């Protein structure tokens, strides 16, 4: 059996921990980063049920002594980078998957730094000493199990999973610790009496496919038996670009949907254009207040990167979801992603033949005008900063409760 050499390192309650480090008077107290919406909560707040994406009013009801802080967004990227860079000192095989977590494969480095457990301890000690933040590490034979190990280790702990006892460890755990099991999937499994990973492992693949769909059913069935062949990927080419906005609990209306999607489209479009990329498929996810989510996608005749076009397509998809679910009166999250990316260094002009999709084709008169406006705006922002210019629907909308600085950190990087 292979040796457990994969580490998953995850900074604990990262945003809240940074705030408590910067202001020692907040240590040991329940705090939340945000205001109208909880962006992140400290462990002291989580004990009361406060969690990210929750409305500020609801969070206060659960925890009256909750302290809201605005957030030092400039520090998050800096400190996250510093923590993850420490892994680079032990192995070149590091795969960063978010601002505050990464995988590392330390196979073959034992003669330099000791066993994988020794390396994990050294990483934790250095992050605490050099960055000042707590970090939990899971060590296992597979990426999936290492990530679960780091969650079990929290807060501020280390779990090493013996390959000979990994199923014994895994099968006793709640099913929502698995990668890909969110609130909606957890609820569906609970209806079938599946609460632990062991119970999931004993459920037939066919039953899981019927319940969750063929892809998700196959994936979870394999992971429940720790079958995860994925290796560490150090230079991942982006296949999509996405962004999401937690809304707390807002009315499911166009007045809420349009400015939120416009903002997300603005963020994604600018990143695509900066990389000379465009995408053919636009996907929108709408999450309702009960945490169930619906996803819709549209594949376009030509790849797009124009903000207005992306916003229009996303709005059409989102409003279609709401029309199909008239019983849902509130939404808690909106997300956009653009996939099937391809290089688009030059805008190819085309003749106008009319038709419904003409405004969405980048080479038509309307498409070219949108592209030109976007590129001009990009140049101004590059020189004077993001807030120097923007679309009116975004700039003058005051309903967005999530600061732009946090949104840009939370978005997937190209």
N, C-alpha and C positions, 0 to 999 in steps of 0.2 A: 504493500500500500504506500502511496506517495506520502512524503513528509508535509506537514503543515508549514508552508513558507509564505503564504499570502497574508498580508496585513491590510486591515481596513482601519484607517485613522479618521476619527470624526470629532471635531471640536464640539464641546458640550454647550448646548443652549447658546450658540455662538454670539449672536447679536446682543442678547441680554448679558452674557458674560463679559463682553467688551465694555458695556455700559457700567457694570459693577466694578470692573478693573479701573476704569477711568475715574469713577466717583466712589471711593471706598465707603461712603456713608450709605450706599445702596446695597452693600453686600449683606447677604442673609435676609433680604427683604423681597417680597413679591413685586416684581417690576414687569412692565410690558413696554416694548418699543412700539410706538405708534400713537394713535389717538382715536379717530373714528373707527379704525380697524386695528386689531392687534397684529402686528407684523411678527413679533417674536415674544416669548414669555420666558422668564427665569424659572428654574426648577421650583422655587418657593411658590411661584404663581401657578405652575402646572399642577401642584398638589390640590388646588381648589378647582381644577377643571379648566383653567384658562389655557387657550391654545391659539396658535397662529391662524389668521383668517376670521377669527371671532369678532363680532361687533364690540366696540368699546363699552357700550352700555351694558350688554350682557356680561362682559368680563367683570365689570364693577359690581354687578349683582352677585356674581359668584364669589368675588373676593373684594369686599368693600375697602380693604386697606391697600388695594393695588395702586402702585405708583406708575404713572405713565411718563416716559421719557421720549424726547423727540428723535434721538438717534444721531450718532457721530458717523455718518456714512462714509466720510473720507478715511476713517480708520479701519473700516471693515475689510476692504480689499487689501490694504497694507498689512494688517495683522494676519489675515488669512493666507496671503502669499508667504509671509515669513514662517508661518507654521508648516505649511506644506513643503517649503524648500528644505526643511530639516530632513525630510525623507530622502531627498536627493543625495544627501551625504552618505547614505547607507547602500543605495542601489540606484542604477540608472533606470530600472523598470518601475516607474511611477506613473500612475494613471489618475489624474485629477478629474473628479466627476462633479464638483461644485466648488463654491468659494471656500467651504469649510470641511471638505472631506476628500480622501484620496485612497486608492489602492496602491500597494507596493509589493513586489515579489522579491524576497531576499534570498532566494535559492542561490547557493554558490558563494555567499558572502560570509559564511560561518567562520572561516579561517581569519577573517579580518575583524569581525565585530561580535562574534559569538553566535549563539543559537537564535532562532527567530524570536523566542520569548525575551532573550537578553536585548535584542535590537528594539523590540517593542517597548521595553522598560526604558531604554536610553532615549528613544524618541519622546516618550511621555515626560521624562525628566527634563530634556532640553526645551521642549515646548513650554513647560511650566517656568523654567529658569530664564529663557531668552525672550519669550513672547508674553509670558505672564498669564496664560490661559490654561484651563483644564482641557484635556483631550482623552478620549477613550479609544482603546484599540482592541480589535478582535483579530486573532491569529487562527487560520484554518487552512484546510487543503484546497478549498474553492472560494471564489469571490463571494458567492451567495452566503456561504456559511460564515465567512469572515465578517461580512456586513452585519449579519445577525449577531455575531459575537460582540461587535462593538456596541450594538444596541443593548444587549444584556449587560454589558460592562458599565453602562452609564448609571450614575454620573461619575466621571473621573476615575475610570477603572480599566482593567485589563483582563481579558478572557482568552485563554489558549485552549483550543478544542482538539483533544486527542483524536487522531484519525481512527483509532480502534473503537472509539466510543461516540463518534459523531452522530449517529442516528439516535442513540440513547439521549444525547443532549438535545438534538433537534426536535424529536417527536413530542417532547413534553411541553414545548413552547406554544403560546397562542398563535393562531394562524395569521393574525395581522402583522406579525413581525417579518413575514415573508416579503420579498421584493415584489411589488406589483399588486399586493392585496391592500386596497384602500377601503374606505368605509362602505362603499356600495357592494364590493365583492365580499367583504366580511359579513355584511347583512345577508346576502344571498346564501353564503355557506352556512350561516347560523340557522337559517330556515330549514336546512337539511340536517341539522344536528352536528355540524362540523365546526368545532371551536379550537381544536389544537392541530398542529402540523401532523402529528401522528394519525389523527382521525382523517385528515386530508389524504395522507399516504395510503390509508386503507380504502379510500373511495375509488371506485373504478374510473379509469380514464374516460370511458364513454359517458359516465354520469357527469363528470366534470365538464366534458365538452358540451353536453346538452345544457348544462347550467350556465356556463361562462363563455361558451364559444369554443371552436376547435383550437385556435391558437393559444388562448389563455389557459384552456383546460390542459393541453399538452405541456405547456410551460410549467404550470404549477405542479402537475403530477411528477414531472422530472425533478423539480427543485425540492419537493417533499422528501425525495430519496437522495438528496444532495448530488444529483447528476447535473453538473454545471461545468461544461468544458471550456468556458470562456477564459482566455488568457489576458494578461495585462496588455493594454493598448496604449503606447506612449505618445503616438502622434496620430490622433484620430481626425480623419477628414470629416468635416461637418456634412451631414446629409439633410439637415433642416435647421431652421432658425425659428425661435419661438419666444413668446413672452406671455405672462399671465398677470391678472390683477385680482387680488382678493378684495371683495366688496363689503364684507360683513353680512348684512342682510338688507338688500335694496329691492325696490319694486321692479318687477320684470316688465319694464317699459322701454320704449325707444329712447326716451329722455335719458335713461341711465345707460342703455346699451351703446348708443351712438358715440358719445364722447369717450367712453372707456375704450371701445374698439379703435377709435381714431388715434388715441394716444398710443395704444399697443402697435398699431400699424405704423405709426410714425417712428417708433423705436426700431421695429424690425426692418422697415424699409431703409432707414439710414444705415443700418449695419450691413444689409445686403449690398447697397450701392458702394459702400466703402470697400467691400471685398470684390467688387465687380461681378456680383452674382445676382441671379434672378431665379424664381421658382415657379413651377407650373401648378402645384397643388396647394390649395389653401385649406387649412383645417381649423375649425372653431370648436371649442369646448365650452359648454354652458353647465355650470354646477348650481343646483338649486339649494335652498336653505336646509333641506334634509340630507345634504351631502351626496345625493345621487347626481350623476352627470350624464349628459348626452353630447355626443360628438358628431359633427357633420363635416363633410369635405367636398370640395369642387376642384376638378382638374381643368385648367384653362387651355385654350388653343396655343397660347404663346406664354413664355415665362415672364413674370412681372416682378418689379421692384419698386414701382411708384406707390407712394404712400396713399394717395386718394383712391387708386384702383384697389389696392389691398384692403383698405377700409371698407369700400363699397361691397366687395365680395364677402368679407367677413360679416358685415352687417346683414346682408341678405341671408347668409347661412344661419346666423344667430336668431334672427327674427322668424325664420322658418321653424327653428326648434321651439320657440315660444308659441308659435301658432299651433304646433302639434301637441303642445302640453298646456292647454288653457287653464287647467286646474292648478298649475304652479304659479303662484303670485309673487314670489320673491326669488332672487338669485343671490348667490354668495361668491361666485367667481366667474370670470370670463378669460378665455385664453385663445391665442392665435398661434399657429405655426405654419411655416411655408417650407415645403419639401420639393423633392425632385429638382434640386438646384443645379444650375449650369452657369458656366462663365458667360458674361454678357459685357464684353469690353466696349462695344460700340452699339449705338442704337441704329437698327436697320429700318429705314423708312419704307412704307408700303402704300399702295394705292388704296383709296377708300372705295369700298363696295357696299357700304351700309351694313345693316344687320344688327342684331341685339348685342353681339359681343364686340362691336367695333371700338367702343370706348375703353374696353379692357385690353385691347391689343396695343402694345407699346409703340409700334411703328406707325400708327395712324396719326392724323393731325392732333386729335385730343390726347392720345397717348404720348406723343412727342412733347406736347405742351406741358403735360404733367411731369414728364421726366426732366425737362429743362428747368421747371420751377423747383423741383426737388434738388437738383444738382446745385442750383444757385443758393438754395437754403443751406445745403450741406457746407458750401464754401464759407458762408457767413458764420455758421456754427463752429467750423474748424478754427476760425480766426478769433471769434468773440465769445465762444461758449454756447452750450446747448440752449440756454434760456434767452439768447439774443433775438431769436426769431422762431416763429412756429405758426401752425395753422390755427385759425380763429376758433374752431370747434374745440381745440385742445387748450390753447392759451387762455381763453376767457371762461373755460368751464371751471367752476369752483366746487364741483361735487366730488372730485377725486380726493379720497381720504388717504391714499397711499402716496408718500412723497416720491417724486421722480427719482431721487438718488437711490432709494431702496429698490425701486422697480428696475433700474438699470443693473443693479447688482444681482437681482434675482433672475434676470433673463438668461437664457442659455447663450453661451458665447459661441460665436462662429469659429 
